[in-house]
């Protein structure tokens, strides 16, 4: 059920972004310090949108990685140590 709602929200978001961006095709002047660029307003609309999606994707990856690392560390702590071989027992520690 949650997946279906998520897909509906995504479709509505994509439709809204498409409608708004298609109505904003006129060129605008974009000034950065000493430079000025004349670009379509649609690019100024999509640039932060795409940047936000990328930032969210990267953040989700980092959070998932840390969560999995923490879970694996706790699983390793719960497991008993394996028996050491004769070579490992005789190894001299510095």
FIBALUM-464350 format. One line per field, with one value per residue: x, y, z of N, C-alpha, C, O in turn. Coordinates in steps of 0.02 Angstrom, whole numbers, plus 50000, padded with zeros to 5 digits. Each point is the difference from the previous one (the first is absolute). Last residue first. Layout:
# residues N
n_xx: [X / ...]
n_yy: [Y / ...]
n_zz: [Z / ...]
ca_xx: [X / ...]
ca_yy: [Y / ...]
ca_zz: [Z / ...]
c_xx: [X / ...]
c_yy: [Y / ...]
c_zz: [Z / ...]
o_xx: [X / ...]
o_yy: [Y / ...]
o_zz: [Z / ...]
This chain:
# residues 94
n_xx: [52675 / 49909 / 49983 / 49903 / 49942 / 49710 / 49907 / 50036 / 49824 / 49706 / 49744 / 49722 / 49793 / 49779 / 49765 / 49798 / 49851 / 50118 / 49952 / 49771 / 49989 / 50098 / 49844 / 49819 / 50080 / 50027 / 49784 / 49911 / 50118 / 49935 / 49781 / 50002 / 50090 / 49843 / 49817 / 50071 / 50010 / 49778 / 49905 / 50101 / 49913 / 49774 / 50000 / 50074 / 49820 / 49838 / 50088 / 50007 / 49777 / 49898 / 50129 / 49978 / 49791 / 49992 / 50168 / 50173 / 50256 / 50178 / 50268 / 50178 / 50178 / 49893 / 49862 / 49692 / 49832 / 49719 / 49836 / 49757 / 49822 / 49822 / 49763 / 49742 / 50061 / 50056 / 49793 / 49887 / 50121 / 49989 / 49790 / 49981 / 50130 / 49897 / 49814 / 50069 / 50081 / 49824 / 49898 / 50133 / 49990 / 49798 / 50008 / 50134 / 49888 / 49851]
n_yy: [49605 / 49688 / 49745 / 49714 / 49769 / 49923 / 49949 / 49752 / 49768 / 50026 / 50037 / 50080 / 50164 / 50128 / 50139 / 50183 / 50173 / 50243 / 50069 / 50153 / 50289 / 50159 / 50061 / 50226 / 50265 / 50087 / 50096 / 50275 / 50203 / 50050 / 50164 / 50286 / 50134 / 50049 / 50220 / 50259 / 50073 / 50097 / 50274 / 50212 / 50048 / 50160 / 50288 / 50147 / 50066 / 50238 / 50265 / 50098 / 50101 / 50271 / 50176 / 49960 / 50120 / 50267 / 50090 / 50178 / 50131 / 50155 / 50121 / 50083 / 50071 / 49868 / 49814 / 50002 / 49972 / 50057 / 49871 / 49930 / 49782 / 49839 / 49904 / 49879 / 49708 / 49886 / 49897 / 49733 / 49762 / 49906 / 49840 / 49712 / 49815 / 49913 / 49784 / 49722 / 49873 / 49888 / 49730 / 49767 / 49908 / 49828 / 49712 / 49839 / 49906 / 49749]
n_zz: [50923 / 49929 / 49847 / 49995 / 49968 / 49966 / 49727 / 49851 / 50015 / 49934 / 50060 / 50001 / 50076 / 50099 / 50015 / 50030 / 50009 / 49873 / 49717 / 49906 / 49984 / 49776 / 49764 / 49971 / 49916 / 49726 / 49833 / 49985 / 49832 / 49720 / 49909 / 49959 / 49761 / 49763 / 49958 / 49895 / 49721 / 49845 / 49994 / 49830 / 49729 / 49922 / 49969 / 49760 / 49784 / 49988 / 49919 / 49722 / 49830 / 49927 / 49808 / 49712 / 49840 / 49871 / 49744 / 49898 / 49953 / 50210 / 50077 / 50242 / 50133 / 50266 / 49950 / 49930 / 49744 / 49880 / 49782 / 49835 / 49950 / 49985 / 50203 / 49986 / 50019 / 50272 / 50182 / 49987 / 50109 / 50273 / 50117 / 49991 / 50180 / 50256 / 50044 / 50029 / 50248 / 50201 / 50000 / 50108 / 50275 / 50112 / 50007 / 50201 / 50252 / 50038]
ca_xx: [50048 / 49971 / 50023 / 50022 / 50072 / 50015 / 49977 / 50043 / 50064 / 50043 / 50060 / 50061 / 50016 / 50061 / 50060 / 50023 / 49958 / 50011 / 50067 / 49995 / 49965 / 50044 / 50050 / 49967 / 49985 / 50064 / 50022 / 49953 / 50015 / 50066 / 49992 / 49963 / 50044 / 50052 / 49969 / 49988 / 50065 / 50023 / 49960 / 50019 / 50066 / 49992 / 49968 / 50049 / 50045 / 49961 / 49994 / 50066 / 50021 / 49952 / 50004 / 50063 / 49991 / 49979 / 49928 / 49980 / 49930 / 49981 / 49927 / 49977 / 50012 / 50057 / 50042 / 50062 / 50025 / 50071 / 50012 / 50068 / 50029 / 50053 / 50054 / 49973 / 49982 / 50060 / 50030 / 49955 / 49998 / 50064 / 50002 / 49953 / 50028 / 50057 / 49973 / 49969 / 50053 / 50030 / 49951 / 49999 / 50063 / 49993 / 49953 / 50035 / 50045 / 49959]
ca_yy: [50053 / 50066 / 50046 / 50064 / 50007 / 49998 / 50062 / 50054 / 49994 / 49946 / 50022 / 49971 / 49935 / 49998 / 49978 / 49934 / 49948 / 50000 / 49971 / 49928 / 49970 / 50002 / 49948 / 49936 / 49994 / 49991 / 49932 / 49956 / 50003 / 49970 / 49927 / 49977 / 50006 / 49949 / 49935 / 49997 / 49990 / 49932 / 49952 / 50005 / 49969 / 49928 / 49974 / 50002 / 49944 / 49938 / 49983 / 49992 / 49930 / 49962 / 50024 / 49974 / 49929 / 49994 / 49991 / 49930 / 50001 / 49950 / 49995 / 49966 / 50046 / 50045 / 49971 / 50034 / 49971 / 50015 / 50048 / 50010 / 50064 / 49991 / 50047 / 50068 / 50015 / 50013 / 50064 / 50054 / 50006 / 50029 / 50070 / 50037 / 50004 / 50045 / 50068 / 50017 / 50012 / 50064 / 50052 / 50007 / 50031 / 50071 / 50028 / 50006 / 50058 / 50060]
ca_zz: [50017 / 49992 / 50052 / 49972 / 50010 / 50072 / 50031 / 49977 / 50035 / 49976 / 49964 / 50028 / 49972 / 49959 / 50037 / 49980 / 50028 / 50072 / 50013 / 49987 / 50057 / 50059 / 49993 / 50009 / 50071 / 50035 / 49988 / 50035 / 50072 / 50011 / 49993 / 50059 / 50058 / 49994 / 50014 / 50072 / 50032 / 49982 / 50036 / 50070 / 50007 / 49992 / 50059 / 50054 / 49988 / 50007 / 50071 / 50032 / 50006 / 50039 / 50069 / 50026 / 50014 / 50070 / 50011 / 49995 / 49982 / 49950 / 49992 / 49939 / 49943 / 50008 / 50052 / 50015 / 50063 / 50010 / 50055 / 50024 / 49980 / 49950 / 50015 / 49996 / 49931 / 49960 / 50020 / 49981 / 49927 / 49978 / 50021 / 49959 / 49932 / 50003 / 50007 / 49936 / 49951 / 50017 / 49982 / 49927 / 49981 / 50016 / 49952 / 49936 / 50004 / 50000]
c_xx: [49979 / 50051 / 49971 / 50018 / 50027 / 50073 / 50015 / 49980 / 50047 / 50066 / 50041 / 50060 / 50064 / 50012 / 50060 / 50062 / 50025 / 49960 / 50013 / 50066 / 49991 / 49966 / 50047 / 50049 / 49967 / 49988 / 50065 / 50022 / 49955 / 50017 / 50066 / 49992 / 49966 / 50046 / 50052 / 49968 / 49991 / 50066 / 50022 / 49961 / 50023 / 50066 / 49990 / 49972 / 50054 / 50045 / 49962 / 49995 / 50067 / 50024 / 49952 / 50009 / 50064 / 49991 / 49984 / 49925 / 49981 / 49926 / 49987 / 49924 / 49973 / 50007 / 50064 / 50036 / 50068 / 50019 / 50075 / 50003 / 50071 / 50035 / 50059 / 50055 / 49970 / 49982 / 50060 / 50031 / 49956 / 50001 / 50063 / 50001 / 49954 / 50030 / 50056 / 49972 / 49971 / 50055 / 50029 / 49952 / 50003 / 50063 / 49991 / 49955 / 50036 / 50043]
c_yy: [50040 / 50053 / 50069 / 50047 / 50067 / 50014 / 50002 / 50066 / 50058 / 50001 / 49940 / 50020 / 49975 / 49930 / 49997 / 49980 / 49929 / 49944 / 49996 / 49965 / 49925 / 49968 / 49998 / 49942 / 49932 / 49989 / 49985 / 49927 / 49953 / 49998 / 49965 / 49925 / 49973 / 50001 / 49944 / 49934 / 49993 / 49984 / 49928 / 49951 / 50002 / 49963 / 49924 / 49971 / 49997 / 49939 / 49936 / 49986 / 49991 / 49928 / 49963 / 50022 / 49970 / 49927 / 49990 / 49995 / 49927 / 50008 / 49951 / 50002 / 49972 / 50047 / 50042 / 49966 / 50031 / 49977 / 50012 / 50053 / 50008 / 50065 / 49989 / 50052 / 50070 / 50017 / 50016 / 50068 / 50058 / 50010 / 50034 / 50074 / 50040 / 50010 / 50051 / 50071 / 50021 / 50018 / 50069 / 50055 / 50011 / 50038 / 50075 / 50032 / 50013 / 50063]
c_zz: [50060 / 50021 / 49985 / 50057 / 49975 / 50013 / 50075 / 50034 / 49981 / 50039 / 49980 / 49958 / 50031 / 49973 / 49953 / 50041 / 49985 / 50034 / 50075 / 50015 / 49991 / 50060 / 50059 / 49995 / 50014 / 50075 / 50036 / 49992 / 50041 / 50074 / 50014 / 49998 / 50062 / 50060 / 49996 / 50020 / 50076 / 50035 / 49988 / 50043 / 50073 / 50010 / 49997 / 50064 / 50054 / 49992 / 50012 / 50075 / 50036 / 50012 / 50046 / 50072 / 50030 / 50021 / 50074 / 50011 / 49985 / 49984 / 49942 / 49997 / 49935 / 49941 / 50002 / 50058 / 50013 / 50070 / 50005 / 50055 / 50028 / 49980 / 49952 / 50013 / 49993 / 49927 / 49956 / 50016 / 49978 / 49924 / 49976 / 50016 / 49954 / 49931 / 50001 / 50003 / 49932 / 49950 / 50014 / 49977 / 49924 / 49979 / 50011 / 49948 / 49935 / 50000]
o_xx: [50036 / 50033 / 50006 / 49962 / 50059 / 50017 / 50014 / 50043 / 50036 / 50014 / 50003 / 49997 / 50041 / 49984 / 49993 / 50043 / 49986 / 50021 / 50033 / 50002 / 50001 / 50032 / 50022 / 49997 / 50015 / 50032 / 50010 / 50000 / 50022 / 50023 / 50001 / 50009 / 50030 / 50019 / 49999 / 50019 / 50031 / 50008 / 50001 / 50028 / 50026 / 50003 / 50010 / 50034 / 50017 / 49998 / 50013 / 50030 / 50010 / 49992 / 50011 / 50023 / 49997 / 50007 / 50039 / 49969 / 50021 / 49960 / 50033 / 49966 / 50007 / 49958 / 50039 / 49970 / 50047 / 49969 / 50040 / 49963 / 50015 / 50049 / 50056 / 49986 / 50001 / 50034 / 50009 / 49998 / 50019 / 50024 / 49998 / 49999 / 50024 / 50015 / 49994 / 50007 / 50027 / 50005 / 49993 / 50015 / 50023 / 49996 / 49997 / 50023 / 50013 / 49986]
o_yy: [50047 / 49992 / 50027 / 50006 / 50015 / 50033 / 50053 / 50039 / 50026 / 50047 / 49949 / 49999 / 50038 / 49950 / 49991 / 50042 / 49953 / 49972 / 49953 / 49946 / 49963 / 49965 / 49946 / 49953 / 49968 / 49958 / 49945 / 49962 / 49969 / 49949 / 49948 / 49967 / 49963 / 49947 / 49955 / 49970 / 49957 / 49945 / 49960 / 49969 / 49950 / 49948 / 49966 / 49963 / 49945 / 49954 / 49964 / 49952 / 49948 / 49973 / 49995 / 49961 / 49956 / 49983 / 49970 / 50044 / 49970 / 50016 / 50002 / 50000 / 50032 / 50045 / 49999 / 49988 / 49989 / 50020 / 49958 / 50049 / 49976 / 49997 / 49986 / 50060 / 50029 / 50042 / 50058 / 50045 / 50039 / 50050 / 50056 / 50042 / 50041 / 50057 / 50053 / 50038 / 50046 / 50058 / 50046 / 50037 / 50052 / 50055 / 50038 / 50039 / 50057 / 50048]
o_zz: [50020 / 50051 / 49945 / 50049 / 50008 / 50049 / 50027 / 50021 / 50043 / 50037 / 50035 / 49938 / 50026 / 50033 / 49939 / 50012 / 50036 / 50051 / 50023 / 50028 / 50049 / 50038 / 50021 / 50039 / 50050 / 50031 / 50026 / 50048 / 50048 / 50026 / 50034 / 50052 / 50039 / 50026 / 50042 / 50050 / 50031 / 50027 / 50046 / 50045 / 50025 / 50032 / 50050 / 50036 / 50023 / 50042 / 50049 / 50024 / 50032 / 50055 / 50060 / 50042 / 50042 / 50059 / 50037 / 50030 / 49951 / 50044 / 49948 / 50052 / 49948 / 49992 / 49953 / 50052 / 49961 / 50049 / 49979 / 50000 / 50055 / 49964 / 50022 / 49994 / 49945 / 49970 / 49980 / 49959 / 49957 / 49975 / 49973 / 49955 / 49961 / 49980 / 49969 / 49952 / 49969 / 49979 / 49959 / 49954 / 49977 / 49973 / 49951 / 49959 / 49982 / 49964]
